[in-house]
Amino acid sequence: DFMMRKWIILAVLLLVVLAGGIPLYLQRNFKEEVVAGPSVTDVFKLSRYFSGIEGTIADTDVFELKGSEEGGKMLIIAGTHESEPSAALTAFYLIENLKVDRGTVYIIPHFNRSGSLGTQPGGGFPLYFSMETPWGEKTFRMGDRGFQALDQWPDPDVYIHYHEGQAMSYIDARNTNRAWPGRPDGYYAEQVTYAAMEMIKKEKIDIVIDLHEAEAMYPVTNCIVVPEKSMSYATGASFYVKGREKFENHVERSPTAFRGLSHREIGDWSDAYPFLLESPGVHLDQITAAKTPELIMDGIDPFVLKAAEKGLLFIPYDENGFSMDRRVGQHSSVIQEIVVQWSKKNPERGLTISAPKYKEIVENGLGYFFKDPSKANKDDVYYQ
């Protein structure tokens, strides 16, 4: 009887491990499909600029979109925080739809690749979320804020920013927006930011855009965060989208005493002009109901609505929520207007780009703009 009970207990434990582990294994190996648009001229690994990450979880794909006319260069980074999915979806959308006539645009859809391969432990997030397209449902992985502990462990008791000596939370050792400008022999988060800094300097990148989402109850949301050097371009872009495209978007100044941030260190350590874009991700707020795939896509939540009625939010919010269509649409419009502002003041390093903006994306739905991978040329389909 004792042996029988022992085997039953072992069998139950094994079933529990398999029931919990198999879905995580499948998510980690799930491949997102993106179809290269007509402006994509090359796809390569970030390790081209720092061989130390080659073959590691820190390496990731870079999409090059090059116009027929020489001009300036822009790098768009998505997936710094993979729990903020409008960033990656904006990157995928631009890879498939952005037309580049002058200059070069580089897009990294999963900057923190490790973070894209699993959700936040204990956060209650789903493993996947989906959107409707004219050809069927398109599914994406839901990610985590930092590098997965499975890939980077153990954490230090205190994370020390290498260049400035600033003490931070232990978890920031896995945060790619606390690790800039990076170092070649540091944590993975520091190595991937180091590789990106090498790219920025070697390619002489003019504009760097880091895409994010932030909570509705957090003041730095629905905005552009910039250092002093980028302020005039961000202000012009903000005025334009508010006046012409009729959505709220303000400008926040990058703090000088808080280190490791992309919008601070990129501008300080290179000639590039950095911009961090925040769209409102209601699913990130702690007060929401269940963190469902629907919440991620439509941004509709009764508790957030109640907070809005009490004046506790930093975004305009009603029963229509804050959808993925709106979030990606805002990112698309703001990116394009930053380029317009830059090109006016720097005609010798200007870029000419175009893609559907906020109004068109909201009216049609984001799924309308994604191509069917099963009908695309197989050489144009990339797996992320």
C-alpha positions in Angstrom: 0.0 0.0 0.0 2.8 2.4 0.8 4.5 1.8 -2.5 1.2 2.2 -4.3 0.5 5.6 -2.6 4.1 6.6 -3.5 3.6 5.8 -7.2 0.3 7.6 -7.2 1.8 10.7 -5.7 4.7 10.6 -8.2 2.2 10.2 -11.1 0.1 13.1 -9.9 3.2 15.3 -9.6 4.3 14.3 -13.1 0.9 15.2 -14.5 1.0 18.6 -12.7 4.5 19.3 -14.2 3.4 18.2 -17.7 0.2 20.2 -17.5 2.0 23.3 -16.6 5.2 22.8 -18.6 3.9 21.7 -22.0 1.9 24.9 -22.7 5.0 27.0 -21.8 7.2 24.8 -24.0 4.7 25.2 -26.9 4.6 29.0 -26.4 8.3 29.3 -26.3 8.5 27.4 -29.6 5.6 29.1 -31.3 6.6 31.0 -34.4 5.1 34.4 -35.3 4.9 35.0 -39.1 5.7 38.3 -40.8 5.7 38.9 -44.5 8.4 41.2 -45.8 6.9 44.2 -47.6 8.2 45.6 -50.9 10.7 48.0 -49.2 12.5 45.2 -47.2 15.9 44.8 -48.8 17.7 42.6 -46.2 17.2 40.7 -43.0 20.2 39.9 -40.7 21.1 39.3 -37.1 22.0 42.0 -34.6 25.2 40.1 -33.9 26.6 41.5 -37.1 27.6 44.4 -34.9 28.8 42.4 -31.9 29.8 38.8 -32.4 29.6 38.1 -28.6 25.8 37.5 -28.9 25.9 35.3 -32.0 24.1 32.1 -31.3 22.7 33.2 -28.0 19.2 34.2 -26.9 20.3 37.8 -27.0 20.7 37.7 -30.8 17.7 38.9 -32.8 16.6 39.8 -36.4 17.0 43.2 -38.0 14.9 44.1 -41.0 16.4 46.6 -43.4 14.1 48.8 -45.6 16.1 50.8 -48.0 14.8 53.5 -50.4 16.0 54.0 -54.0 17.5 57.4 -53.0 20.2 57.9 -50.4 19.2 59.8 -47.3 19.2 59.6 -43.5 18.9 56.4 -41.4 16.3 55.5 -38.7 16.3 52.5 -36.3 12.9 51.4 -34.8 13.2 49.1 -31.8 10.2 47.1 -30.6 10.0 44.6 -27.9 12.2 46.3 -25.3 9.5 45.3 -22.9 7.7 42.3 -24.5 4.7 42.7 -22.2 3.8 45.8 -24.2 2.6 44.1 -27.4 1.6 47.2 -29.5 5.3 47.7 -30.0 6.0 44.4 -31.7 2.7 44.7 -33.7 3.7 48.1 -34.9 7.1 46.7 -36.0 5.4 43.8 -37.9 2.9 46.2 -39.4 5.7 48.5 -40.7 7.8 45.6 -42.0 4.8 44.6 -44.1 3.4 48.1 -45.1 6.1 50.8 -44.8 7.2 52.3 -48.1 10.7 53.8 -48.0 11.6 56.1 -51.0 14.5 57.9 -49.5 16.9 56.8 -46.7 17.1 53.6 -44.8 14.9 52.2 -42.0 16.0 49.4 -39.7 13.3 47.6 -37.6 14.0 45.2 -34.8 10.6 43.5 -33.8 11.8 41.6 -30.8 14.7 43.5 -29.2 14.4 41.4 -26.1 13.9 38.0 -27.8 14.0 36.1 -24.5 11.2 38.2 -23.1 9.0 37.4 -26.1 9.2 33.7 -25.4 7.2 33.6 -22.2 4.7 35.7 -20.2 5.3 37.4 -16.8 5.3 34.8 -14.1 2.4 35.3 -11.7 1.0 38.2 -13.9 -2.1 36.3 -15.0 -1.5 37.1 -18.6 -2.5 34.7 -21.4 0.1 32.9 -23.5 -1.2 34.2 -26.8 -3.5 36.8 -28.2 -5.1 37.0 -31.7 -6.5 39.5 -34.2 -9.0 39.0 -37.0 -7.7 39.6 -40.6 -9.5 39.3 -44.0 -8.0 35.8 -44.4 -8.4 34.4 -40.8 -7.0 34.8 -37.3 -3.4 35.9 -36.8 -1.9 34.8 -33.4 1.0 36.3 -31.4 2.9 35.4 -28.3 2.3 37.4 -25.1 5.7 38.3 -23.7 7.4 39.3 -20.4 8.9 42.7 -19.4 12.5 41.4 -19.1 14.8 38.6 -20.1 13.3 35.3 -18.9 14.9 33.8 -15.8 15.3 30.6 -17.8 17.8 32.5 -20.0 19.5 34.9 -17.6 19.9 33.7 -14.0 20.7 34.2 -11.1 19.8 37.9 -10.5 22.2 40.0 -8.5 21.1 41.3 -5.1 21.4 44.8 -6.5 21.8 45.7 -10.1 24.5 48.4 -10.6 24.5 50.4 -13.8 27.9 49.7 -15.2 28.8 53.2 -16.5 27.2 55.4 -13.9 27.3 53.2 -10.8 23.6 53.8 -10.1 22.0 51.1 -7.8 18.8 49.7 -9.2 16.4 46.8 -8.4 17.8 43.3 -8.9 15.2 42.7 -11.6 16.6 45.5 -13.7 19.5 43.2 -14.6 17.1 41.7 -17.1 15.6 44.9 -18.2 16.8 46.2 -21.6 15.6 49.7 -20.8 17.9 49.9 -17.8 21.0 48.6 -19.5 22.0 51.2 -22.1 24.6 51.9 -23.4 25.5 48.3 -22.5 28.8 46.4 -22.2 30.2 43.5 -24.1 30.9 41.3 -21.0 27.8 42.0 -19.0 24.4 40.5 -18.6 22.4 39.6 -21.7 20.4 42.8 -21.4 23.7 44.8 -21.4 25.1 42.8 -24.3 22.1 43.3 -26.6 22.0 47.1 -25.8 25.8 47.2 -26.5 25.2 45.5 -29.9 22.5 48.1 -30.7 24.8 50.9 -29.7 27.5 49.5 -32.0 25.0 49.4 -34.8 23.8 53.0 -34.1 27.4 54.2 -34.3 28.7 52.1 -37.2 25.7 52.8 -39.4 25.6 56.5 -38.4 21.9 56.2 -37.4 20.1 59.6 -37.2 16.9 58.7 -35.5 16.3 55.9 -32.9 12.7 55.2 -31.9 12.0 52.9 -29.0 8.3 51.7 -28.9 6.5 51.0 -25.6 3.2 50.9 -23.8 2.4 52.2 -20.3 -0.5 51.9 -17.8 -3.4 54.3 -18.0 -2.8 55.2 -14.3 0.9 56.1 -15.0 1.6 59.7 -15.9 4.3 58.9 -18.5 1.9 57.4 -21.0 0.4 58.4 -24.4 3.5 60.5 -25.0 7.0 60.9 -26.5 9.9 60.9 -24.1 13.0 62.7 -25.3 16.3 64.3 -24.1 17.0 67.9 -24.8 18.5 67.3 -28.3 15.3 65.7 -29.6 12.9 68.0 -27.9 12.1 70.3 -30.9 11.3 67.4 -33.2 9.1 65.7 -30.6 7.2 68.9 -29.8 6.5 69.5 -33.5 5.3 65.9 -34.0 3.1 66.1 -30.9 1.4 69.4 -32.0 0.8 68.0 -35.4 -0.9 64.7 -34.4 -3.0 66.5 -31.8 -4.1 69.2 -34.3 -4.4 67.2 -37.5 -5.0 63.6 -36.4 -7.0 64.4 -33.3 -5.5 62.2 -30.7 -3.8 63.2 -27.5 0.0 62.8 -27.3 2.3 65.0 -25.2 6.0 65.3 -24.6 8.0 64.2 -21.5 11.6 65.2 -20.8 14.1 62.5 -20.3 15.5 62.6 -16.7 19.2 63.3 -16.5 19.8 61.5 -13.2 18.0 58.2 -14.0 20.5 56.1 -16.0 20.2 53.1 -18.4 17.2 54.4 -20.4 17.3 54.4 -24.2 16.0 57.9 -24.5 18.8 59.1 -22.3 21.9 57.0 -23.0 21.5 56.7 -26.8 21.6 60.5 -27.2 24.5 60.9 -24.7 26.6 58.1 -26.2 26.1 58.7 -29.9 25.1 61.3 -32.5 21.7 59.8 -32.9 18.5 61.5 -31.8 16.4 59.2 -29.5 12.6 59.1 -29.1 10.7 56.7 -26.8 7.0 56.4 -27.7 4.4 55.3 -25.1 0.9 54.2 -26.0 -1.7 53.4 -23.4 -1.7 49.6 -22.6 -4.7 49.2 -20.2 -3.9 45.5 -19.7 -0.8 46.6 -17.7 -2.8 48.3 -15.0 -3.0 46.4 -11.8 -6.7 47.1 -11.2 -8.1 45.3 -14.2 -10.3 42.3 -14.3 -8.9 39.1 -15.9 -6.0 39.6 -18.2 -7.7 38.1 -21.2 -6.6 38.1 -24.9 -9.6 40.3 -25.5 -8.4 42.9 -23.0 -5.0 43.0 -24.7 -6.7 43.7 -28.1 -9.6 45.9 -27.2 -8.4 47.6 -24.0 -11.9 47.6 -22.5 -12.1 47.1 -18.7 -14.8 48.0 -16.2 -12.4 48.7 -13.4 -10.3 51.0 -15.5 -13.5 52.8 -16.6 -14.4 53.3 -13.0 -11.0 54.8 -12.3 -11.5 57.1 -15.3 -14.8 58.3 -13.8 -13.0 59.1 -10.6 -10.3 61.1 -12.5 -7.5 58.6 -11.7 -6.2 58.1 -15.3 -3.8 60.0 -17.4 -5.5 59.3 -20.7 -8.9 60.0 -22.2 -10.9 56.7 -21.6 -14.5 55.7 -22.0 -16.5 52.5 -22.6 -14.9 52.0 -26.0 -11.6 51.3 -24.3 -8.2 51.8 -25.9 -7.8 49.3 -28.7 -4.7 47.8 -30.3 -5.9 49.5 -33.5 -5.6 52.9 -31.8 -2.3 52.1 -30.1 -0.6 50.9 -33.3 -2.2 53.7 -35.3 -0.8 56.3 -32.9 2.7 54.8 -33.1 2.5 54.8 -36.9 1.4 58.4 -37.1 3.9 59.7 -34.5 6.9 57.9 -36.2 6.0 59.3 -39.5 5.6 62.8 -38.2 8.9 62.7 -36.3 10.5 61.8 -39.7 8.8 64.8 -41.3 10.0 67.1 -38.6 13.5 65.7 -38.8 13.7 65.9 -42.6 12.5 69.6 -42.7 15.4 70.6 -40.4 18.0 68.2 -41.9 17.3 68.0 -45.6 20.7 66.5 -46.4 19.9 63.6 -44.0 16.2 63.4 -44.7 14.0 60.4 -45.1 10.8 59.9 -47.2 8.5 57.2 -45.9 4.8 56.4 -45.9 2.3 53.9 -44.4 -1.3 54.1 -43.3 -1.7 56.3 -40.2 -4.0 56.5 -37.2 -7.3 57.2 -38.9 -7.0 54.6 -41.6 -5.8 51.9 -39.2 -8.7 52.6 -36.8 -11.3 52.6 -39.6 -10.1 49.4 -41.2 -8.8 47.5 -38.2 -5.1 46.6 -37.8 -5.7 43.0 -39.2 -6.7 44.5 -42.5 -3.1 45.4 -43.2 -1.5 42.0 -42.6 -0.7 39.7 -45.5 -1.6 36.0 -45.6 1.7 34.1 -45.1 0.2 31.0 -46.7 -0.2 32.9 -50.0 3.0 34.9 -49.9 6.3 33.9 -51.5 7.9 31.6 -49.0 11.2 33.6 -49.3 9.3 36.6 -48.0 8.0 34.9 -44.8 10.1 35.3 -41.7 9.5 33.5 -38.4 10.0 35.4 -35.2 
